[in-house]
Amino acid sequence: MACELRCGAERAAGQVGACGLGAETHVYNRLLHMGEEAQLVPSYTVYLSGCSMACSFCSEAQHLAPPFSRPATDPVALARKVTGSLGRARNVNFVGGEPSIQLPWIARFAAELAELGPVPPLLCNTNGYLTPEALELALEMFSIWVVDLKFGNDRCAQSVANTDDYTAVLRRNLHVLEEAGVELWVRHLLMPGHLDCCTAQVLDWCADNLPSARVNVMPAFVPFRHNDNAEWGELSVDHRQRGRELLRRAGVSAPYFDGRRLDS
């Protein structure tokens, strides 16, 4: 089982999972990315279709569910195409979508890269909704982890992302990553109407449980699917200011706001 949806689909045999994926992987974009945190760029970023969550404001929704916008991608062929583009990259960053539901493809891609020359560290840019088995495998592959911790409670996770048992799963996995000693970034997106129920709860928990993590509060919310979901408004200046103050008060060990160290 790759993710906590636990749909039971035999994807290797061609069955389609709840994530929308079958046996094939679809890369819908790849680029040398400069928009991550300063410590992570340049980042050679590979965007994968398919996701184990369904956030109602998702900016990438058009790429994540079938029919996919790109044909299936062969990992060996793609590795041979991109190997010459990795010279400046600090890492190879897998995002989407959700990379952790496509670990076999990533493993083949990374193995071919290693055959062709030096490979920067692999980065898993994840929603964190992995099973323990998938997390154990992924820890063998990725030395850098960027985990989106969006929700402070299960009610919000279910209503916004149609995701069950979110709090227990994310906290369990983040504890494992903390203990594993990987380079760990936790990102939290400020969402209108969710500063008390989500932002405050997330930051307090991180302060108490993740002493080694860099915690980045992101004030870049845009309701990309606003026409489909009337609950979302715009993120205001007041929301941003309050998010910054909640981060300051929480006392996380390495606080970042909009990618910049808060106390610098």
C-alpha positions in Angstrom: 0.0 0.0 0.0 1.5 3.3 -1.0 -0.9 5.7 0.7 -3.4 5.8 3.4 -6.3 5.8 1.0 -5.7 2.0 1.1 -8.1 1.5 -1.9 -6.6 -1.9 -2.6 -6.1 -1.4 -6.4 -3.5 -3.6 -8.0 -2.0 -0.8 -10.0 0.9 -2.9 -11.3 -1.7 -5.1 -12.9 -3.4 -2.1 -14.6 -6.2 -1.4 -12.0 -6.8 2.3 -11.4 -6.5 3.5 -7.8 -8.5 6.1 -6.0 -5.6 8.5 -6.8 -6.4 8.1 -10.5 -3.2 6.2 -11.4 -2.8 2.8 -12.9 0.5 1.1 -13.8 1.9 4.1 -15.6 3.4 7.4 -14.5 2.7 10.7 -16.2 5.2 13.6 -16.0 3.4 16.8 -16.9 6.2 19.3 -16.4 9.9 19.5 -15.5 12.2 22.4 -15.0 15.1 24.0 -13.1 13.0 25.6 -10.4 14.0 28.8 -8.6 10.8 29.3 -6.6 11.4 27.0 -3.6 13.0 28.2 -0.4 16.5 29.8 -0.9 18.3 26.8 0.7 16.7 24.4 -1.9 17.3 26.2 -5.2 18.2 25.7 -7.9 16.0 22.6 -7.8 15.4 20.3 -10.7 11.7 19.6 -10.3 9.7 16.8 -11.8 5.9 17.2 -11.7 4.0 13.9 -11.5 0.2 13.5 -12.2 -2.0 11.7 -9.6 -2.7 12.6 -6.0 -3.9 10.9 -2.8 -5.7 14.0 -1.7 -8.3 16.3 -3.3 -7.9 19.8 -2.0 -10.7 22.0 -3.2 -8.4 24.9 -4.0 -5.7 22.9 -5.8 -3.6 24.9 -8.3 -2.6 21.7 -10.2 -6.0 20.0 -10.3 -6.2 19.9 -14.1 -3.1 17.6 -14.2 -3.9 15.3 -11.3 -6.9 13.2 -12.4 -7.5 11.2 -15.6 -7.6 11.8 -18.4 -4.1 13.0 -17.9 -2.8 15.9 -20.0 0.5 14.0 -20.9 1.1 10.5 -22.1 2.9 7.9 -19.9 6.5 8.7 -19.3 9.3 6.1 -19.5 11.7 6.7 -16.5 14.8 5.5 -18.3 14.2 7.7 -21.4 13.4 10.7 -19.2 16.6 10.2 -17.1 18.7 10.3 -20.3 17.0 13.5 -21.4 17.5 15.4 -18.2 20.9 14.2 -17.0 22.6 17.1 -18.8 20.4 19.7 -17.0 21.4 18.7 -13.4 24.7 20.5 -13.2 23.4 23.6 -11.2 20.8 21.7 -9.3 21.1 21.3 -5.5 18.5 18.5 -5.6 16.1 16.5 -7.8 12.7 17.5 -6.6 9.7 15.2 -7.1 6.3 16.9 -6.7 2.9 16.8 -8.3 0.5 15.6 -7.5 2.0 13.2 -5.0 5.4 11.5 -5.5 5.1 9.0 -2.8 2.4 7.0 -4.7 4.9 6.6 -7.6 8.0 5.3 -5.8 8.8 2.4 -8.2 8.9 4.9 -11.2 11.1 7.3 -9.2 13.4 4.5 -8.2 13.9 3.5 -11.8 14.4 7.1 -12.9 17.0 7.7 -10.1 18.8 4.5 -10.8 19.2 5.4 -14.4 20.5 8.9 -13.5 23.1 7.3 -11.2 24.3 5.2 -14.1 24.8 8.3 -16.2 26.7 10.4 -13.7 26.6 12.2 -10.3 23.1 12.8 -9.0 22.1 15.5 -6.6 20.2 14.5 -3.4 16.6 13.5 -4.1 13.8 15.6 -2.5 10.3 14.3 -1.7 7.8 17.2 -1.9 4.9 15.4 -0.4 1.5 15.8 1.2 2.7 13.4 3.9 -0.2 10.9 3.5 2.0 7.8 3.3 1.6 4.4 4.8 4.4 3.2 7.1 5.5 0.8 4.5 5.8 3.5 1.8 7.5 5.8 4.2 10.1 3.1 5.0 10.8 2.6 1.3 10.9 6.3 0.6 13.4 7.0 3.4 15.9 4.8 1.5 15.6 7.1 -1.5 15.1 10.7 -0.3 17.4 12.6 2.0 15.4 15.9 1.8 11.7 16.1 2.7 9.3 18.9 2.2 6.0 18.0 3.8 2.8 20.1 3.4 1.1 20.1 6.8 -2.1 21.9 5.8 -4.7 21.0 8.5 -4.8 21.1 12.2 -7.7 18.7 12.6 -9.5 15.9 10.9 -12.7 17.9 10.3 -11.0 20.5 8.1 -9.0 17.8 6.3 -12.1 15.9 5.4 -14.2 18.9 4.4 -11.4 20.6 2.3 -9.4 17.6 1.0 -11.7 14.6 1.4 -9.0 13.0 3.5 -9.6 10.7 6.5 -7.5 10.2 9.6 -5.3 13.1 8.5 -4.0 14.3 11.8 -2.9 10.8 13.1 -1.2 9.9 9.7 0.7 13.2 9.3 1.8 13.3 12.9 3.0 9.7 12.8 4.9 10.2 9.6 6.5 13.5 10.7 7.7 11.9 13.9 9.4 9.2 11.8 11.1 11.8 9.6 12.2 13.8 12.7 13.7 10.6 14.2 15.3 9.6 10.9 17.5 12.8 10.9 16.6 13.8 7.3 16.6 17.4 6.2 13.0 18.2 7.0 11.0 21.2 5.9 7.3 21.6 7.0 5.2 23.9 4.9 1.9 25.3 6.1 -0.4 27.2 3.7 -2.4 30.0 5.3 -6.0 29.4 4.3 -8.8 32.0 4.8 -11.1 30.9 7.6 -8.6 28.3 8.9 -6.1 30.3 11.0 -7.5 29.3 14.4 -8.5 25.7 13.5 -5.5 24.9 11.4 -2.6 27.4 11.4 -2.5 27.8 15.2 -2.8 24.1 15.8 -0.2 23.1 13.2 2.4 25.6 14.5 1.9 24.7 18.2 2.3 21.0 17.3 5.4 21.6 15.3 7.0 23.6 18.1 6.4 20.8 20.6 7.3 17.8 18.3 9.7 18.8 15.5 12.8 20.5 17.0 14.9 19.9 13.9 12.4 21.0 11.2 12.3 24.2 9.3 8.7 25.4 9.4 7.7 27.7 6.5 4.3 29.5 6.7 3.3 30.4 3.2 1.0 33.4 2.6 0.4 32.6 -1.1 -3.1 31.1 -1.0 -5.1 31.5 -4.2 -8.5 29.7 -4.7 -7.7 28.2 -8.1 -11.0 26.3 -8.1 -13.0 29.2 -6.6 -15.8 28.9 -9.2 -16.4 25.3 -8.1 -16.3 26.0 -4.4 -17.8 29.2 -3.0 -16.3 28.7 0.4 -13.0 30.3 -0.5 -12.3 34.0 -0.4 -9.0 35.8 -0.9 -6.2 35.8 1.6 -6.1 39.3 3.1 -3.3 41.4 4.5 -4.8 40.9 7.9 -4.6 37.1 7.4 -1.0 37.4 6.4 -0.1 39.5 9.4 -1.9 37.2 11.8 -0.2 34.2 10.3 3.1 35.8 10.9 2.2 36.5 14.5 1.0 33.0 15.1 4.3 31.7 13.8 6.2 34.0 16.0 4.2 33.1 19.1 4.4 29.3 18.5 8.2 29.2 19.1 9.2 26.7 16.5 13.0 26.2 16.4 13.5 27.4 12.8 10.6 29.7 11.7 10.2 30.9 8.1 7.6 33.1 6.6 7.2 33.2 2.9 10.5 31.4 2.6 12.5 33.8 4.7 13.8 33.2 8.2 11.5 35.0 10.5 14.1 36.3 12.9 16.7 37.4 10.3 
